[in-house]
Amino acid sequence: MDEMLRYTLMRLGIFAGCLVVVWALVYFGLAPRGLGDSNGLWIVLLALLISAPISFVVLRNERDRASERIVRRVERAKANLEANRSQEDAADDTARAQSRPSGRTQTS
């Protein structure tokens, strides 16, 4: 499985776990409810606030692995672009050399 997808799914899992815990805490009155009809938004925001630092610490190795793969992909793409650019430059130089007059002048 792709490292970024794995990291994303793990992060979503941590968020979902936090969401369930925060919902239970609010439902049983152990955490404050939102104002008016904002209770659902309050639960989601509180779950995001709690899951972010947990994900940062717990998923450090996964994040590092994913970023290393991204760096390798970017470096490979840069190398491919440079190789293509070199081929285009060589083809352009060849075409220009072939279109130059050979140094002879035609007389009528």
Phi and psi in degrees as GROMACS dihedral restraints (atoms count N, CA, C in turn):
[ dihedral_restraints ]
;  ai    aj    ak    al  type     phi  dphi    fc
    3     4     5     6     1   -60.3    20    10
    4     5     6     7     1   138.8    20    10
    6     7     8     9     1   -61.6    20    10
    7     8     9    10     1   -38.7    20    10
    9    10    11    12     1   -66.2    20    10
   10    11    12    13     1   -40.7    20    10
   12    13    14    15     1   -64.9    20    10
   13    14    15    16     1   -42.8    20    10
   15    16    17    18     1   -61.0    20    10
   16    17    18    19     1   -46.7    20    10
   18    19    20    21     1   -60.5    20    10
   19    20    21    22     1   -44.6    20    10
   21    22    23    24     1   -62.8    20    10
   22    23    24    25     1   -44.3    20    10
   24    25    26    27     1   -65.0    20    10
   25    26    27    28     1   -38.8    20    10
   27    28    29    30     1   -65.6    20    10
   28    29    30    31     1   -39.4    20    10
   30    31    32    33     1   -65.9    20    10
   31    32    33    34     1   -42.1    20    10
   33    34    35    36     1   -63.0    20    10
   34    35    36    37     1   -36.9    20    10
   36    37    38    39     1   -62.9    20    10
   37    38    39    40     1   -43.2    20    10
   39    40    41    42     1   -63.4    20    10
   40    41    42    43     1   -42.9    20    10
   42    43    44    45     1   -61.7    20    10
   43    44    45    46     1   -44.8    20    10
   45    46    47    48     1   -61.5    20    10
   46    47    48    49     1   -41.9    20    10
   48    49    50    51     1   -61.4    20    10
   49    50    51    52     1   -44.4    20    10
   51    52    53    54     1   -64.0    20    10
   52    53    54    55     1   -38.2    20    10
   54    55    56    57     1   -61.7    20    10
   55    56    57    58     1   -43.7    20    10
   57    58    59    60     1   -64.2    20    10
   58    59    60    61     1   -43.8    20    10
   60    61    62    63     1   -64.5    20    10
   61    62    63    64     1   -45.7    20    10
   63    64    65    66     1   -64.6    20    10
   64    65    66    67     1   -41.7    20    10
   66    67    68    69     1   -59.7    20    10
   67    68    69    70     1   -43.9    20    10
   69    70    71    72     1   -64.1    20    10
   70    71    72    73     1   -41.9    20    10
   72    73    74    75     1   -62.7    20    10
   73    74    75    76     1   -41.0    20    10
   75    76    77    78     1   -70.6    20    10
   76    77    78    79     1   -40.8    20    10
   78    79    80    81     1   -61.8    20    10
   79    80    81    82     1   -41.2    20    10
   81    82    83    84     1   -88.7    20    10
   82    83    84    85     1     4.3    20    10
   84    85    86    87     1    80.4    20    10
   85    86    87    88     1    13.6    20    10
   87    88    89    90     1   -85.2    20    10
   88    89    90    91     1   -16.6    20    10
   90    91    92    93     1  -126.7    20    10
   91    92    93    94     1   149.2    20    10
   93    94    95    96     1   -67.0    20    10
   94    95    96    97     1   147.4    20    10
   96    97    98    99     1   -81.5    20    10
   97    98    99   100     1   159.9    20    10
   99   100   101   102     1   -72.6    20    10
  100   101   102   103     1   172.3    20    10
  102   103   104   105     1   -83.0    20    10
  103   104   105   106     1   130.2    20    10
  105   106   107   108     1    59.2    20    10
  106   107   108   109     1  -125.2    20    10
  108   109   110   111     1   -89.2    20    10
  109   110   111   112     1    10.1    20    10
  111   112   113   114     1   -88.8    20    10
  112   113   114   115     1    12.8    20    10
  114   115   116   117     1   -60.1    20    10
  115   116   117   118     1   -43.3    20    10
  117   118   119   120     1   -63.1    20    10
  118   119   120   121     1   -44.4    20    10
  120   121   122   123     1   -63.8    20    10
  121   122   123   124     1   -39.6    20    10
  123   124   125   126     1   -60.3    20    10
  124   125   126   127     1   -44.2    20    10
  126   127   128   129     1   -63.8    20    10
  127   128   129   130     1   -45.2    20    10
  129   130   131   132     1   -63.8    20    10
  130   131   132   133     1   -45.8    20    10
  132   133   134   135     1   -64.3    20    10
  133   134   135   136     1   -40.3    20    10
  135   136   137   138     1   -66.7    20    10
  136   137   138   139     1   -39.0    20    10
  138   139   140   141     1   -64.2    20    10
  139   140   141   142     1   -41.2    20    10
  141   142   143   144     1   -61.9    20    10
  142   143   144   145     1   -43.9    20    10
  144   145   146   147     1   -63.1    20    10
  145   146   147   148     1   -36.0    20    10
  147   148   149   150     1   -80.3    20    10
  148   149   150   151     1   -39.7    20    10
  150   151   152   153     1   -73.7    20    10
  151   152   153   154     1   -26.8    20    10
  153   154   155   156     1   -60.5    20    10
  154   155   156   157     1   -53.6    20    10
  156   157   158   159     1   -68.2    20    10
  157   158   159   160     1   -31.1    20    10
  159   160   161   162     1   -63.2    20    10
  160   161   162   163     1   -47.2    20    10
  162   163   164   165     1   -61.3    20    10
  163   164   165   166     1   -40.6    20    10
  165   166   167   168     1   -59.3    20    10
  166   167   168   169     1   -42.2    20    10
  168   169   170   171     1   -81.9    20    10
  169   170   171   172     1   -48.4    20    10
  171   172   173   174     1   -71.1    20    10
  172   173   174   175     1   -36.2    20    10
  174   175   176   177     1   -99.0    20    10
  175   176   177   178     1    21.5    20    10
  177   178   179   180     1   -57.3    20    10
  178   179   180   181     1   -47.3    20    10
  180   181   182   183     1   -65.0    20    10
  181   182   183   184     1   -41.0    20    10
  183   184   185   186     1   -63.0    20    10
  184   185   186   187     1   -42.8    20    10
  186   187   188   189     1   -64.3    20    10
  187   188   189   190     1   -41.5    20    10
  189   190   191   192     1   -64.0    20    10
  190   191   192   193     1   -42.4    20    10
  192   193   194   195     1   -62.6    20    10
  193   194   195   196     1   -43.7    20    10
  195   196   197   198     1   -65.0    20    10
  196   197   198   199     1   -41.8    20    10
  198   199   200   201     1   -68.3    20    10
  199   200   201   202     1   -34.2    20    10
  201   202   203   204     1   -63.9    20    10
  202   203   204   205     1   -40.6    20    10
  204   205   206   207     1   -65.7    20    10
  205   206   207   208     1   -39.8    20    10
  207   208   209   210     1   -63.4    20    10
  208   209   210   211     1   -42.3    20    10
  210   211   212   213     1   -61.6    20    10
  211   212   213   214     1   -42.3    20    10
  213   214   215   216     1   -62.7    20    10
  214   215   216   217     1   -41.1    20    10
  216   217   218   219     1   -63.7    20    10
  217   218   219   220     1   -42.2    20    10
  219   220   221   222     1   -65.3    20    10
  220   221   222   223     1   -43.1    20    10
  222   223   224   225     1   -63.9    20    10
  223   224   225   226     1   -39.5    20    10
  225   226   227   228     1   -65.0    20    10
  226   227   228   229     1   -41.3    20    10
  228   229   230   231     1   -64.5    20    10
  229   230   231   232     1   -41.1    20    10
  231   232   233   234     1   -62.5    20    10
  232   233   234   235     1   -42.6    20    10
  234   235   236   237     1   -63.8    20    10
  235   236   237   238     1   -41.1    20    10
  237   238   239   240     1   -64.7    20    10
  238   239   240   241     1   -41.2    20    10
  240   241   242   243     1   -63.4    20    10
  241   242   243   244     1   -42.2    20    10
  243   244   245   246     1   -65.6    20    10
  244   245   246   247     1   -39.5    20    10
  246   247   248   249     1   -64.1    20    10
  247   248   249   250     1   -42.5    20    10
  249   250   251   252     1   -63.9    20    10
  250   251   252   253     1   -41.5    20    10
  252   253   254   255     1   -62.7    20    10
  253   254   255   256     1   -41.0    20    10
  255   256   257   258     1   -64.3    20    10
  256   257   258   259     1   -41.2    20    10
  258   259   260   261     1   -64.3    20    10
  259   260   261   262     1   -41.6    20    10
  261   262   263   264     1   -65.0    20    10
  262   263   264   265     1   -40.9    20    10
  264   265   266   267     1   -62.5    20    10
  265   266   267   268     1   -42.3    20    10
  267   268   269   270     1   -65.7    20    10
  268   269   270   271     1   -41.9    20    10
  270   271   272   273     1   -64.9    20    10
  271   272   273   274     1   -39.8    20    10
  273   274   275   276     1   -65.2    20    10
  274   275   276   277     1   -43.5    20    10
  276   277   278   279     1   -62.4    20    10
  277   278   279   280     1   -40.2    20    10
  279   280   281   282     1   -64.8    20    10
  280   281   282   283     1   -43.8    20    10
  282   283   284   285     1   -64.4    20    10
  283   284   285   286     1   -39.7    20    10
  285   286   287   288     1   -67.0    20    10
  286   287   288   289     1   -39.2    20    10
  288   289   290   291     1   -65.7    20    10
  289   290   291   292     1   -36.4    20    10
  291   292   293   294     1   -74.7    20    10
  292   293   294   295     1   -26.1    20    10
  294   295   296   297     1   -88.4    20    10
  295   296   297   298     1    -8.1    20    10
  297   298   299   300     1   -72.6    20    10
  298   299   300   301     1   147.2    20    10
  300   301   302   303     1   -64.7    20    10
  301   302   303   304     1   150.1    20    10
  303   304   305   306     1   -79.8    20    10
  304   305   306   307     1     5.7    20    10
  306   307   308   309     1    98.4    20    10
  307   308   309   310     1   -10.6    20    10
  309   310   311   312     1   -91.0    20    10
  310   311   312   313     1   144.1    20    10
  312   313   314   315     1  -108.7    20    10
  313   314   315   316     1   140.6    20    10
  315   316   317   318     1   -90.7    20    10
  316   317   318   319     1   135.3    20    10
  318   319   320   321     1  -119.2    20    10
  319   320   321   322     1   146.6    20    10
